[in-house]
Amino acid sequence: MHPLYPKADKHSHEAIAAGIEVHKDKGPGLNESIYEWYLLREFDLRQIPTATQKQVIISYKGFEKEEPLRFDVLVDDCLLIETKLVERILPVHKAQLMTYMRLLNVPIGLLFNFNVPKMTNGVSRLILPGANL
């Protein structure tokens, strides 16, 4: 089991509640960056630490480089959230989230699609392969 999985699992439930709260208060139709900001404020209110950028080591065929990685919301260094405002979540959205999860070594990721009438229909949960074993 991934060492951060239990912590990420707990935070994923809190994050979904935060996403539902933001959607309930603001509704669909705003820009992704606005929802991202609302989520960050909701986590502040819940006193849960977040980040929106982190230095990561990227490597390619023996070469390594430290690079800033910009993402939507990293919750307590263990859960990654990507916000979307799309008609429907596509496989490429999930693939992008999974790539970021691998780079950051976080076990759980959430895709929040705020372009839905009911937020519970706009949540996708991804688990890094083997993280929950």
Secondary structure, DSSP 8 states (H G I E B T S, - for coil): --TTHHHHHHHHHHHHHHHHHHHHHH-S-S-HHHHHHHHHHHHHHTT--EEEEEEEEEEETTEEEEEEEEEEEEETTTEEEEEE--SS--HHHHHHHHHHHHHHT-SEEEEEE--SSSGGGGEEEEE-TTTT-
